[in-house]
């Protein structure tokens, strides 16, 4: 029986009850560890957990910054995304560090208890939260927010209360359990165990999957065996450093999709003509199948996977046509040059020769973030913590200045990393929601179902068919072992690729291997209870998260290299792989730089059958921008140079009208600040079914920056949409009414 918990030489830190080892870390680190463990035991929701990681980082940072003479708070005393958090400062305590520690603990404790109610691992997570509070010497029953200027515990409670309220109106639909409000798929579901894909309507749009049993990436059995698209409307969530200049709004089905860093349209398949961008669609998804043929150690291909041969990419292709030269279509991998020497030792990196098929399989599974994982954004927090603990690492901000104490370093590092991965989620899922792009399992089966587009005079020709590539993509001929009964499969498409879970009876001893299969049965290198993440492919969230985080690590540490010039992860022989046996030898993933690790993560998704190159490169490029911008904005908070807080939704400082407070208590006063001269404003409030529940006309002339107020009566609690209409104001605002 394979081990269910492996011994990792870096990255994964399994936290149960706080121990003496944990106690050596700062309070911020200890709270981040129990958060990561809670994520591992929750549903696999990368967008939601990126938000949890950021909001918890904000809570701890504000609790620390409230007592600092230089740093500015993020939410305390500010208006962010239309939410105003009153704060007049705190009295200077006799022991500032203890006050910060106490405020941090109460803020994190209250927020995490709120966010993980209803989690499948709720009982264990709540136990760990309580255990940590008790081990730190704090009273879990203290809930007051009164006198927070003199009580660090009350301040922590107040911060958590404020972030919870902020989260109720930040565009995530938290109170609606993060359910989609508008998005509907255009394609009927694919049932992967049935050959082919005859149900596909649009080969350029996302297709749901129906499974016998759906087990998410966190290992939870999900009752809905046709999972919904996760977070297609996430572009509307209040970000950290993303700004209005980077935002484009697209309308489909009377809903505006918010897209930051719009990468443009991905390659689309033309079902009526050959050539053009349609060829790029075919090439991209065909490469995924070809790379799947590299998922076996039995092909006698050996690679040096050390930093001497892998890593050090100088630039990314600027157009989709450049992808052909960036990716090695038949050998696998990319144009990385490797590193001549380790800059810390001054010596060349030691080669590590392993079967290519072991490297590719380990890579696919390590970065896939499967069961017991903290999801991709959390993965980079484990990398950050690994670097923090390295004996050669000094906690100097941006690699310069004095060594920071543990608490200051941790709250600042988590604040930056949290902001970056949160923005990466908003940007990449905003793009996913709008472009709604197809995944490889649907695209490959679809093209093969059309036929081949290489030779118009050959059998099974169709302009939208897949291209024939000898040795990888061919037609089934008479006498082929795949010809079927009475030659039923003759002239169908066959692929030389990973054969899939049907060839694995016992994952402890069996490997599927590589060989010829009907394209109708193509399967990504994933568990049969998961297959493909339940959301669109374009762009790759892994690529976006990882590149943003790698840029943060580079800037935060002031060094592009891991401490000592090397980061490592051990995948033990015949223990690491989960759904088939392997690897056949010990494999040590190695990275010289943070960007090398990010680039390796991106490739893993192609070998894993989850993304084509077209999903990957835009994610890397956008992630690079996000990471740098998140660092630069955070730095302004640290040095106190932030002069204004730009709201990130329609209630930003340039908006013509601002609605507040939001959320508002039922029966209380609602305010509308009119930022431009206006005449006669119509106010209407609709419920989520589109029914009008409130209407009011504000007559007269309103001057710039005027505020008008009125009471909300006889409207039950819930999510609503408030519209403002006049000659100069036309806007819609999400409104949350609470008890």
Long-range contacts (C-beta under 8 A, 24 or more apart in sequence): 1-508, 2-507, 2-508, 2-574, 2-575, 2-578, 3-575, 4-372, 5-372, 6-572, 6-575, 6-576, 7-570, 7-572, 8-569, 8-570, 9-568, 9-569, 9-570, 9-588, 10-383, 10-386, 10-567, 10-568, 10-569, 11-379, 11-382, 11-383, 11-386, 11-569, 12-372, 12-382, 13-382, 13-385, 14-372, 15-128, 16-128, 17-127, 17-128, 17-131, 17-135, 18-128, 18-131, 18-132, 18-135, 18-136, 23-135, 25-406, 25-410, 26-101, 26-406, 26-407, 26-409, 26-410, 27-101, 27-104, 27-105, 27-136, 27-407, 28-60, 28-64, 28-104, 28-407, 28-410, 28-411, 28-414, 29-385, 29-388, 29-406, 29-410, 30-132, 30-136, 31-56, 31-60, 31-104, 31-105, 31-108, 31-109, 31-112, 31-132, 32-56, 32-57, 32-60, 32-381, 32-385, 32-410, 32-414, 33-385, 34-112, 34-125, 34-128, 34-129, 34-132, 35-108, 35-112, 36-374, 36-378, 36-381, 36-382, 37-125, 37-128, 37-374, 38-112, 38-116, 38-119, 38-121, 38-125, 38-128, 38-129, 39-218, 39-374, 39-375, 39-378, 40-121, 40-218, 40-372, 40-373, 40-374, 40-378, 41-119, 41-120, 41-121, 41-124, 41-125, 41-218, 42-116, 42-119, 42-120, 42-121, 42-125, 42-218, 43-119, 43-120, 43-216, 43-218, 43-220, 43-222, 44-216, 44-217, 44-218, 44-220, 44-369, 44-373, 44-375, 45-178, 45-230, 45-231, 45-375, 46-230, 46-375, 46-376, 46-377, 46-425, 46-541, 46-545, 47-230, 47-231, 47-234, 47-237, 47-425, 47-426, 47-429, 48-172, 48-178, 48-231, 49-374, 49-375, 49-377, 49-378, 50-375, 50-377, 50-421, 50-422, 50-424, 50-425, 50-545, 51-167, 51-172, 51-237, 51-422, 51-425, 52-115, 53-377, 53-378, 53-381, 53-414, 53-417, 53-418, 53-421, 53-422, 54-240, 54-418, 54-419, 54-421, 54-422, 55-111, 55-115, 55-163, 55-167, 55-418, 56-108, 56-111, 56-112, 56-414, 56-418, 57-411, 57-414, 57-415, 57-417, 57-418, 57-419, 58-163, 58-415, 58-418, 59-104, 59-107, 59-108, 59-111, 59-156, 59-159, 59-160, 59-163, 60-104, 60-107, 60-108, 60-410, 60-411, 60-414, 60-415, 61-411, 61-412, 61-414, 61-415, 61-637, 62-107, 62-159, 63-100, 63-103, 63-104, 63-106, 63-107, 63-152, 63-155, 63-156, 63-159, 64-100, 64-103, 64-104, 64-407, 64-408, 64-411, 65-411, 65-637, 66-90, 66-103, 66-155, 67-92, 67-93, 67-96, 67-99, 67-100, 67-103, 70-638, 70-639, 70-640, 71-637, 71-638, 71-639, 71-640, 72-636, 72-637, 72-640, 72-642, 73-637, 74-415, 74-637, 75-159, 75-162, 75-163, 75-166, 76-159, 76-162, 78-645, 79-645, 79-647, 80-166, 80-238, 80-645, 80-647, 80-648, 81-166, 81-169, 81-170, 81-171, 81-238, 81-647, 81-648, 81-649, 81-651, 82-169, 82-647, 82-649, 82-651, 82-658, 82-659, 82-660, 82-662, 82-733, 83-162, 83-165, 83-166, 83-169, 83-170, 83-660, 83-661, 83-662, 84-660, 84-661, 85-162, 85-166, 88-149, 89-149, 90-148, 90-149, 90-150, 90-155, 91-149, 91-150, 93-152, 97-405, 97-407, 98-152, 99-152, 100-152, 100-407, 101-136, 101-407, 102-138, 102-152, 102-153, 102-156, 103-152, 103-153, 103-155, 103-156, 103-159, 104-156, 104-407, 104-411, 105-132, 105-133, 105-136, 105-138, 105-156, 106-138, 106-142, 106-152, 106-153, 106-154, 106-155, 106-156, 106-157, 106-159, 106-160, 107-155, 107-156, 107-157, 107-159, 107-160, 107-163, 108-156, 108-160, 109-133, 109-138, 109-140, 109-156, 109-160, 110-143, 110-156, 110-157, 110-160, 110-161, 110-164, 111-160, 111-163, 111-164, 114-160, 114-164, 120-220, 165-663, 166-238, 168-663, 168-736, 168-738, 169-662, 169-663, 169-734, 169-735, 169-736, 170-237, 170-238, 171-233, 171-236, 171-237, 171-238, 171-649, 171-734, 172-234, 172-237, 173-233, 173-719, 175-718, 175-719, 175-736, 176-688, 176-719, 178-231, 180-228, 180-229, 180-231, 180-232, 180-233, 181-233, 181-688, 182-233, 182-253, 182-255, 183-229, 183-232, 183-233, 183-255, 183-433, 184-253, 185-229, 185-436, 186-436, 187-442, 189-226, 190-441, 190-442, 190-445, 192-441, 192-523, 192-531, 195-518, 195-520, 195-521, 196-445, 196-448, 196-449, 196-520, 197-442, 197-445, 197-446, 197-449, 198-449, 200-442, 200-445, 200-446, 200-449, 203-269, 203-271, 203-438, 203-442, 203-443, 203-446, 203-447, 203-464, 204-268, 204-269, 204-281, 204-437, 204-438, 205-436, 205-437, 205-438, 206-436, 206-437, 206-438, 206-439, 206-442, 206-535, 206-536, 206-537, 207-438, 207-439, 207-442, 208-534, 209-441, 209-531, 209-532, 209-534, 211-528, 211-529, 211-530, 211-531, 212-529, 213-529, 214-529, 214-530, 215-527, 215-529, 215-530, 216-530, 217-368, 217-369, 217-370, 217-371, 217-373, 217-375, 217-530, 217-533, 218-371, 218-372, 218-373, 218-375, 219-370, 219-371, 219-372, 227-534, 228-534, 229-433, 229-534, 229-535, 229-536, 230-429, 230-533, 230-534, 230-535, 231-425, 231-429, 231-432, 231-433, 231-535, 232-257, 232-429, 232-432, 232-433, 232-436, 232-535, 232-536, 233-257, 233-433, 234-425, 234-426, 234-429, 234-430, 234-433, 235-259, 235-260, 235-426, 235-427, 235-429, 235-430, 235-431, 235-433, 235-434, 236-430, 236-649, 237-425, 237-426, 238-647, 238-648, 238-649, 239-422, 239-423, 239-426, 239-427, 239-648, 240-418, 240-419, 240-420, 240-422, 240-423, 240-630, 240-633, 241-419, 241-420, 241-423, 241-626, 241-629, 241-630, 241-632, 241-633, 241-634, 242-423, 242-426, 242-427, 242-626, 242-629, 242-648, 243-646, 243-648, 244-646, 244-652, 244-654, 250-434, 252-434, 257-430, 257-433, 257-434, 258-430, 259-430, 259-431, 259-434, 260-423, 260-426, 260-427, 260-430, 261-427, 261-431, 261-622, 261-625, 261-626, 262-431, 263-431, 263-538, 263-539, 263-618, 263-621, 263-622, 265-435, 266-435, 266-437, 266-538, 266-614, 266-615, 267-320, 267-614, 269-443, 269-446, 269-447, 269-464, 270-463, 270-464, 271-450, 271-463, 271-464, 272-463, 272-464, 273-463, 274-453, 274-463, 277-320, 278-463, 278-464, 279-467, 280-320, 280-321, 280-323, 280-614, 281-443, 281-614, 282-447, 282-453, 282-466, 282-467, 283-323, 283-324, 283-467, 284-323, 284-612, 284-613, 284-614, 285-440, 285-443, 285-444, 285-447, 285-612, 286-444, 286-447, 286-466, 286-467, 286-469, 286-472, 286-473, 287-327, 287-329, 287-606, 287-612, 287-613, 288-440, 288-444, 288-524, 288-606, 288-609, 288-611, 288-612, 289-440, 289-444, 289-472, 289-473, 289-495, 289-497, 289-519, 289-522, 290-329, 290-330, 290-469, 290-472, 290-473, 290-497, 291-332, 291-360, 291-606, 291-607, 292-495, 292-497, 292-498, 292-514, 292-522, 292-524, 292-525, 292-607, 292-609, 293-472, 293-496, 293-497, 293-498, 293-514, 294-332, 294-356, 294-357, 294-360, 294-514, 294-607, 295-357, 295-360, 295-361, 295-364, 295-498, 295-514, 295-525, 295-607, 296-357, 296-498, 296-511, 296-513, 296-514, 297-355, 297-356, 297-357, 297-358, 297-582, 297-583, 297-584, 297-585, 298-357, 298-513, 298-514, 299-355, 299-356, 299-357, 299-514, 300-355, 301-355, 301-356, 301-357, 302-353, 302-354, 302-355, 302-356, 303-333, 303-353, 303-354, 303-355, 303-356, 303-359, 304-351, 304-352, 304-353, 305-352, 305-353, 305-354, 305-359, 305-587, 305-589, 305-590, 306-338, 306-349, 306-350, 306-351, 306-352, 306-590, 307-338, 307-339, 307-342, 307-349, 307-565, 307-566, 307-590, 307-591, 307-592, 307-596, 308-338, 308-339, 308-340, 308-348, 308-349, 308-350, 308-351, 309-338, 309-351, 310-336, 310-338, 310-590, 310-596, 310-600, 311-336, 311-337, 311-338, 311-339, 311-591, 311-592, 311-593, 311-595, 311-596, 311-599, 311-600, 312-336, 312-337, 312-338, 312-339, 312-592, 312-593, 312-596, 313-337, 313-595, 313-596, 313-599, 316-617, 316-620, 316-621, 317-617, 320-614, 323-613, 323-614, 323-617, 326-613, 326-617, 327-606, 327-613, 330-472, 332-356, 332-360, 332-607, 333-603, 334-599, 334-603, 336-596, 336-599, 339-592, 342-564, 342-565, 342-566, 342-592, 343-561, 343-565, 344-392, 344-561, 344-564, 344-565, 345-564, 345-565, 349-566, 349-590, 349-592, 352-588, 352-590, 354-583, 354-585, 354-587, 355-583, 355-584, 355-585, 357-514, 358-582, 358-583, 358-584, 358-585, 358-587, 359-583, 359-587, 360-607, 361-525, 361-577, 361-580, 361-582, 361-583, 361-607, 362-571, 362-576, 362-577, 362-582, 362-583, 362-587, 362-589, 363-589, 363-600, 363-603, 363-604, 363-607, 364-525, 364-604, 364-605, 364-607, 364-608, 365-576, 365-577, 365-578, 365-608, 366-569, 366-571, 366-576, 366-589, 366-604, 367-542, 367-600, 367-601, 367-604, 367-605, 367-608, 368-526, 368-604, 368-605, 368-608, 368-610, 370-527, 370-530, 370-578, 371-578, 376-541, 376-542, 376-545, 376-546, 376-601, 377-421, 377-422, 377-424, 377-425, 377-545, 377-549, 379-545, 380-417, 380-421, 380-545, 380-546, 380-549, 380-553, 381-414, 381-417, 383-549, 383-553, 383-567, 383-594, 383-597, 384-413, 384-414, 384-417, 384-549, 384-553, 386-567, 387-553, 387-557, 387-562, 387-563, 387-567, 388-413, 390-562, 390-563, 390-564, 391-563, 392-563, 392-564, 393-557, 393-563, 396-558, 397-556, 397-558, 397-638, 398-555, 398-556, 398-557, 398-558, 398-635, 399-557, 399-558, 399-559, 400-558, 412-634, 412-638, 413-556, 415-634, 415-637, 416-552, 416-556, 416-630, 416-631, 416-634, 417-549, 417-552, 417-556, 419-630, 419-633, 419-634, 420-548, 420-549, 420-551, 420-552, 420-626, 420-627, 420-630, 420-631, 421-545, 421-548, 421-549, 423-548, 423-626, 423-629, 423-630, 424-541, 424-544, 424-545, 424-548, 424-549, 424-622, 424-623, 424-626, 425-541, 425-545, 427-544, 427-622, 427-626, 428-539, 428-540, 428-541, 428-544, 428-545, 428-619, 428-622, 429-535, 429-541, 431-538, 431-539, 431-618, 432-535, 432-536, 432-537, 432-538, 432-539, 432-541, 433-536, 435-536, 435-538, 436-536, 437-536, 437-537, 437-538, 437-615, 438-536, 438-537, 439-532, 439-536, 439-537, 439-610, 440-524, 440-532, 440-537, 440-609, 440-610, 440-611, 440-612, 441-522, 441-523, 441-524, 441-531, 441-532, 441-609, 443-612, 444-495, 444-519, 444-522, 445-519, 445-520, 445-522, 447-493, 447-519, 448-492, 448-493, 448-495, 448-519, 448-520, 448-522, 449-520, 451-493, 452-493, 459-491, 460-491, 460-492, 460-493, 465-493, 466-493, 466-519, 471-496, 472-496, 472-497, 473-519, 476-518, 480-516, 481-516, 482-516, 482-517, 482-518, 489-518, 492-518, 492-519, 492-520, 493-518, 493-519, 493-520, 494-518, 494-519, 495-519, 495-522, 497-522, 498-523, 498-525, 498-609, 501-527, 501-528, 501-579, 504-579, 504-580, 507-577, 507-578, 507-579, 507-580, 507-581, 508-581, 509-581, 510-580, 510-581, 511-580, 511-581, 511-582, 512-580, 523-609, 524-608, 524-609, 524-610, 525-607, 525-608, 525-609, 526-579, 526-608, 526-609, 526-610, 527-578, 527-579, 528-579, 532-609, 532-610, 533-610, 537-610, 537-611, 537-612, 537-615, 538-614, 538-615, 538-618, 539-615, 539-616, 539-618, 539-619, 539-622, 540-602, 540-605, 540-610, 540-611, 540-615, 540-616, 540-618, 540-619, 541-619, 542-601, 542-602, 542-604, 542-605, 542-611, 542-619, 543-598, 543-601, 543-602, 543-605, 543-611, 543-615, 543-616, 543-617, 543-618, 543-619, 543-620, 543-623, 544-619, 544-620, 544-622, 544-623, 544-626, 545-623, 546-597, 546-598, 546-601, 546-602, 546-623, 547-595, 547-598, 547-602, 547-619, 547-620, 547-621, 547-622, 547-623, 547-624, 547-626, 547-627, 548-623, 548-624, 548-626, 548-627, 548-630, 549-594, 549-598, 549-623, 549-627, 550-593, 550-594, 550-595, 550-597, 550-598, 550-623, 550-627, 551-594, 551-595, 551-623, 551-624, 551-626, 551-627, 551-628, 551-631, 552-627, 552-630, 552-631, 553-594, 554-593, 554-594, 554-595, 555-627, 555-628, 555-631, 556-631, 560-593, 560-594, 560-595, 561-592, 561-593, 561-594, 562-591, 562-592, 562-593, 562-594, 565-592, 566-590, 566-591, 566-592, 567-591, 567-597, 598-623, 650-731, 650-732, 650-733, 651-733, 655-731, 656-728, 656-729, 656-731, 657-681, 657-724, 657-729, 657-731, 659-722, 659-724, 659-733, 659-735, 662-733, 662-734, 662-735, 662-736, 663-735, 663-736, 663-737, 663-738, 664-712, 664-735, 664-736, 664-737, 664-738, 665-737, 665-738, 665-739, 666-712, 666-715, 666-716, 666-717, 666-737, 666-738, 666-739, 667-711, 667-712, 667-713, 668-711, 668-712, 669-709, 669-710, 669-711, 669-712, 670-709, 670-710, 670-711, 670-712, 671-707, 671-708, 671-709, 672-707, 672-708, 672-709, 672-724, 673-705, 673-706, 673-707, 674-702, 674-704, 674-705, 674-706, 674-707, 674-708, 674-729, 675-704, 675-705, 676-704, 676-728, 676-729, 677-701, 677-702, 677-703, 677-704, 677-728, 678-702, 678-726, 678-727, 678-728, 678-729, 679-726, 679-727, 679-728, 680-726, 681-724, 681-725, 681-726, 681-729, 682-723, 682-724, 682-725, 682-726, 683-710, 683-722, 683-723, 683-724, 684-722, 684-723, 684-725, 685-715, 685-720, 685-721, 685-722, 685-723, 685-735, 686-720, 686-721, 686-723, 687-718, 687-719, 687-720, 688-718, 688-719, 688-720, 688-721, 693-720, 712-737
